[in-house]
Structures are given as C-alpha cells and as structure tokens.
Amino acid sequence: MTTPLTIVHTSDWHLGHELHAHPREAEHDAFLAWLLDRLETLGADCLLVAGDIYDVANPPTAAIQRLFRFLRDAMARMPRLQIVITGGNHDSAARVDLPGALVDNTRLHLVGKLPRREGEVDHDRLFAKIAGQDGATAALVAAVPFCRPGDYGVAGLDGLYSAIIEEGARRADGLPLVVMGHLHVAGGEISERSERNILVGGEEAQASSLFDDRCAYVALGHLHRPQQIKGPCPIRYSGSPFPLSATERDYRHSIAVVRIADGGTEVELEPIPRPAPFIAVPPHGGAPLGDVLEELRALSARLDPDTPRDFWPFLEITVATDGPQPFLQHEIQQAIRDLPVRLTRIVRQSVHQSAEPTAWDGKQIEEMEPAEIFAALHRDEGHGDPGDDLLSAFAELVDAARQEDA
C-alpha cells in the first residue's frame, strides 16, 4: 500500500438522546453537518461508527430518520466513502441490521449482532473490505459489534477476538487489519452517569489479551471520553460527539482521523465544536443556597439572550444543605426564570454526608445503572457485595429484558 488510507473513527452518537427531558436534536444536527463537511475535506476513505448509534433500543422515528438522512447525504456527496456501523449495548441489534438488505453493502456495512451461520461466526458478514483511492482493496475491517455473553462461545471473549483476528489476518494477507469493538477495556476511564458498566464475568477485558500487533488499529466504542488504551497496537476510544451528562462537560470531544500507510498508523484528533455549553453552579462541589443564588444572579452577564433555545446552556446546580429547606427549589426557579438556560437538575448535598458515601448519596435512581441499584439493595438487605457470578447472572437477565423491549 503506497497511498495512505484515511479512516475517520467515531462512536456513541446516541441519536434520540434527551438530557432530563431536554431534546438534543439540534445538537445532533450540528454535529452531523460538521462531520459531513470534515469527511469531505479530509477525503476520507472510510467512516467507522463503533456502536451506540441510538440512545435506546427502540429510538424515536426522528432519530432513525436523522441517521438515514446522514447516510444518504454522505454517500451522495462522497461517492467513494465507505461506512461501517456496528451495534452497541444501547442499540437493538436487529434495528441496526435491518437496512442492510436495502443498501449496497460494499459501501455501507451494518453489523448489529455478531453474525453466525450454522453456529459459527459468519466471517463473510463480519469483515468489510475497504478500498483505497485506486479502487483496490487497501484494508480489512473486522466489524465486531457489542457482544453479549451468549456470543462468546466456549472460549470466552478473549477466544472470540483471538479467532476473529486470526481469520482477519489470514484474509487481509498482508494488508492492514482494523478491528472494531464496543466494550469496556481495562484502563478506560468511564463517566459517572452515562455509560453502562459492561463487564465480562465481573471482570474488565484486558487489551493485551484481546488484541495483538497484527491489528493496524483498534476502533472502540462505549466510553464517552476520547482516550488511548495502552496495548500491543494503536487502540482508541473515539468518545461521544458531545457531553451526554453534566459529568462529561470537561471532556475534549473529538473524532479520530486515522491514516494508515506503509510506515504504520498515525492518529490525529480533531476537536468537535460544542453546540451547547454545560454550566455547573458552583463549578465544583456544593455551596450554601445564598451563595448559589448570588452566583446565578451574576450568570446573566455571561449569557447571550439571542442564543437559539435549542442551544441554550445546560445548567446543573448543587446546594449544600444542613437541614430541610422547603423553598429551595422555588427560590432557584425564581432566580433562573429569565435566564437563557436549560436546567438539568438541582442536587441537594448534605454537609453532614459521611466521608464514605453510599451508593445512593447525591444520586437520583434514574441516574443509576440496574447493576448498581441491584448491588446497593443487596448490601442494604445485609447480604454484602454480590459476587461476580450473581452480577453476571443479573446482567444477563437485564440484557434479555432489554432485547424483549426492543
């Protein structure tokens, strides 16, 4: 391969996402329009979307239309562009796979669920050939989606990836092999209120046991913070396009521009413009109500009243309390009623909170993952921490319920 191959790696779009009942449609439109322009300017050969294309398994119609419009526009504007999309843990695997029968799979490769044929992994469906500028195959992509315990087989997750990479290296025959995945690899930093903690038998997957130096690049999804994972080859989480919770407001969201040439793989990060700011009052921790109200009054000088409503800043407020304050919410609502902001939540933080917080401290139940709630209840009932086997069995039940809802 003499001409470098340009691949854009992104993930975790979460189309249809709402933040405390505030829709994110305008922000998604801004991101997708920007992404189209960047793909064209970069002359990208391939776009990888590593899972969680939707926010929920049964997304609203508008979210599905948004994806299809993007795919239509991308393929019309860039006749050479190839797109590979895999399913994530938020997605319905069947919904991701469904349009595959209607499109040219040499340009749009969709893998919602690990494909199998007669009980074995269907490698013909799993692998996508990526053409270079001369039209010849320049790389091979293993489009591995989010894998559930039933997908692993007797060899487990390590064995599954090992077999896929072995087959990929054979099929690539010297060409670069790019491997996708949607999982939590050990060493990756997880955000507090967004990502479901995907564990395998209660343990994090190890990059060194999943991937090896036959991979030119590993494109991961699931974690929303863009980050590199230490391993035997280039391994990255591209992260989400913008914050999906207030805890992600300090992330530097980006796309990964991956250039693969004879000399190896180079990765450049391109920051994604943030359509709507996130504001925390106070910036860190909590403050007494009087201080919070004073800071909210001063906030008006920093805000542009002409900002379109869909791009108003998100606002999270944390009040330190030492007892009941029945009019707290009313006073805050009065203080912000004329401000161009979107309130996400008001957190009451007790000044008497113990140094060792419980699973429930400072959290609303809707912010907690099912496994986190299950573990907290298990401890509250006096049974201690649930073991790995129990957590794994619970995770399978939750996953089965989610798939039925899809």
N, C-alpha and C positions, 0 to 999 in steps of 0.2 A: 504494500500500500504506500503510494508516494504522496497522494493528495490527502491532507488531513480531513478527518471526518468530524463534523461539528454536531454534537448532541446536546440538546437542552433538557435538563433533568429538573422536574418539579413534582409536587405531590400534594396531597391533603388539601384539595380545593374546598371541600365541604360545601358544595353548592346546596342552597336551601337553608344554610345556617341562619339562626336567629340568636341574638345575644340578649337574654332577658326580655324577650318579645320584640326587640328591635330588629327589623329585617336587615340583611346585608346585601341585598340585590344590587344596589348601586355600586357598592364597593367591589363586588364580583365583576360587574360590567366594566368598571375602570381597570381592574387587573387584567381581564381577558383582552381588552382592547390594547393595553400596553404590551401584553405578551405577544399578540399577533404582530405588532409593529417590530418588536425585538426579534422574533423568529425570522421575519423578512429581512431586516437589516443585517442580521448575523449570517444569513444564507444557510440556515440550519438544515441539516440533512434529516434529522430525526428529533422528535419530541417524545420524551418519556414522562408518563404520569403514573407515579408509583402508589396508587391506591387512595382510598377515601375521596373518590371523585364527588360523592354526595355526602351529606351530613347524616342522613338516616337511611335505613334500608328501603323505606317507602317515601321517597322525596316528593315534594310538591311538583305539579306539572311544570310550573315556571322554571324549576331547576333543571328538569330534563330538557326543556326547550333551550335553555341557556347553553347547555353542553352541545346540543346538536347544532345550534347556530354557530358556535365557535368552530366545531369540526367542519361545517360547511364552508365557512369563511376562510379557515386556514388552508383547506385543500384547494379552494378556488384561487386564492392569492399566491400560493406556493405549490405549483404543480409537482415539484419533486419531493416535497416534505412527506416523510413517513411518521406516523403517530402510533405509539404503543401505550395502551392503557390497561392497567391491572386493577383488580378489585382489592379493597381494603376491608378492615373489620367493621367499618360503618356501612359498607355497601351491601346491597343484595347482589350476590354473585350472579344470579340469573338475570337481573336487570342490566348488569354490565355486559353480559354475554349476548343479550337479546338482539341488538342491532347488527351483530356480526354477520347474520345471514343476508343482510341487505346491502352490505358495503364490500368494496374491493379490499380483501384482507392483505393485499400486498402493500397497501398504503395506510390502512387503519387496522391495527391488530388489537383485538379486545380479548382479554382473558380474565373473566370474573372469578372463576373457580379453577383449582388445579385440574386440568383436563386429564381424563383417564379413558382408556379403551381396553375392554376386557380385563379390567382390574389393574392394568399397568399404566404408568404415566404416558400420556399421548404426546410424545415429543414433537410430532408434526404440528400439533396445535400450540405447543408451548413456545417453540422457537420462532423468531421472526428474523428474516434476512434484511439487512439494511444496506441499501445501495449508496454508493458514492456519487460524485458529480458526473462520472463517466457512465453511470447506469449499471456498473458491475457490482456484485456483492462485495461490500467493504468490511462488514462486521456482522456478528450474530448476537441477537438479544435473547436471553432466557427470560421470558415474561412471567416470572413467578408471582402469583397473587398472594394475598393473605391466606395462610394455610391453617386449617383447624386441626385439632388432634386426630380426627379421622382421616386426614390427608397424609399423615406422616408415614404410615406403613410400619412394619415391624422394626425397621432400622432407626425410627425416630426422625426428628427434624434434621439432625446432623447428617444422617444417612441419606435423607431425601435430597438435600442440597449437594451432597457429595456425588450422588448418582447423576443429578442434573448437570453439574459442572463437568463430570467425566464425559457425558454424552455431548455436551456443548463443545468441549474441546475437540472431540472427535469430529463433530460436524463442521466446526469452524476451520479445521485443517490449516492452522497457522494464522488465520485471520483473528482480529481482536474479538474476545468474548465479553459481552456486557451482561451482568446478572442483576435482575431486579428482585426486590423483596419488600414485604410490608410486615414488619415485626419490630420488637424491641430488642436491640442488640446490646449486650453488656457494655457499659461505658457511656451510653447515650443519655443525655440529660432530658428528663421528662418534665413537662409543665404541670402545675399543681391541679388545674381544674379542667383540662381539656382532653388529654389522651387516656384512653383505657389502657390499663397496665396489662399488656399481653405477655404472659409468662408461659413457659413450657414446663409442665410438671412442677410448677412453683419456682422454676429457675430461669434466669435470663439466658438467652442464647449467646454463645461466645463467637465473636467474629473469626477468631483463629480456627475454630472447629467447623465453621460454615463455609468459609471462602479461602481460596489459595491464590498463588501468583499466576495461575492460568487465567484469572479474570483481569481484563484490562481496566474495568471499572465496575463498581457495585453501586447501583442506584436504589437507595432505600426510601421508604415512606413510613409514616406513622408518627414519628416525633416531630413536633412543630417548630423546634428550634433548629435552624440550619447548623450542621455540625459535621466534622470529620470524625470517623471512628478509626482508632489505631488497629491495623491489621496487616496481612501479608500483601495487600494490594490497595489501590485507592478505593475507599469506602466512604460514602457520604449520605447523610440525610439532607434533602433539599429544603425541608421545612414547608410550612404553610405559606400562602401568599400574603396574609396579614394576621394580626392577633385575633385569635378565636376566644380569648378570655382576657381579663384585665391582667392576669399574671404573665401574659406574653407581651406586654406593652413595651418592654425593653429589648425584645428580640430584634435583630437586624435581618429582616426577612429578605430573601433573595432567591434567584434561580441559579442553578449551577450550569455554566457553559463548559462542556467537556469536549476537548479537542484531542482526538486520538490519531497519532501518526506513527511512522516507523520508529521514531525516537522514544515513544512511550505516550503517557497520558498526562495532559495538563488540564487543570480545573481552574476556572475563573468565576468568581461570584459577582453577579450583577444585582445591586440593591433594587428592590421593588418599591416604587413610590407608594407611600401610605395614604390612602384616600381620606381616612378619618383619624384624628388623634385620639389617644387614650389619656385621660387625666385622673390622677388619684389625689384625693384630699383627705388627710395630708399626704405628701408624696410617699412616705413610708410609715408603717405602723398606724397607731390611732392617736387622736388628740381630743381633749375635752370639747364639749359641744360649743362653748363660746368661741374657742379658737377656730373650730371648723367653720362656724358662721362667719367669722371675720375673714377667713381665707376665701370663702365663697363670695363674699361681697367684693373682694379685691379681684376676683376672677374675671369680672366683666370687662376689665381693661385689656385683658389678653385675648378676648374672643371677638371674632368678626361677625357682626349681626347679619351680614349679607351672605354668609355661607349657606348653600342649599341644605335643607333639613336632612336629607339623606347622608350628608357628610358632617353633620354636627359632631363635635367630640363626644366620646363616651365618658361618663363620669362615675367613678366609684368613691364612696365616702365611708370612712371608718371613724367611729366615735368611741372614745374611751369613756366608759361609764363606771360609776361606783355604786349604782343602785338603780331602781326604776326611774325612768324618765318618760312619762306617758305622752308628752307633747313633742318628743324628739323628732319624729317623722314629719309632723305638721310644720315645725319650725324650719326644717331643712327644705321641705317642699315650697314654703313661702320664700325662702332665700334664693331658690333657683328658678322660680316660676317664669321670670322674664329673661333667663339666660338661654342662649342657643346651645344647649347641651342635651344629651340623652342619658338619663340616669339609669345605671345598670343595677346598683344595689346599695343599700345602706347597711354597713356591718357594725354591730354593737360589740365592742371589745371590752370585757370586764377587766378593770385594773387589778382585781383580785385573782385573775386567772393564774392557775398553778404554773410552775416552771416547766412541768411535764404535761403538755396539753393532751387531752384525749382525742379520739378520732372525730368527736363531734364539735370540738371547740372552733368557733369562728366560721363554721360551715353550715350551709343550708343543705338539706338532704338531697335536693335535686342536683347539687354540685358533686355529689359523691358517686363513685362507681359502685355497681352492685356488689362486687367482691369486698370493697371497703366497708360497705354497710353490713354485709354478712359477717365479716371479721369483727366489727365493733359490737354487734349484737351477741356474737359468740362469746366475746370477752365479758360483756355486761351480764350474761347469764352465768358467769362463773366458770366457764369451760376453758379459759385461757385462749392463747392464739390457736386458730385452726391449723392443722398440719398441711403439708404440701398435697397429700392425696385428697384431703377434703376440699381444699381450694381448687384443685384441678377438676374434681367431680362437679363442684358448684359452677365453675367456669363453663363446663360442657353443657350443663342444664341451661344456663343463661344464653349461651350461643344457640342452642336448639330452639329456645323460645323466640329469640330474635329472628331466626330464619323462618319460623312459622308466621311471625308478624309480617315478614317481607312478602 
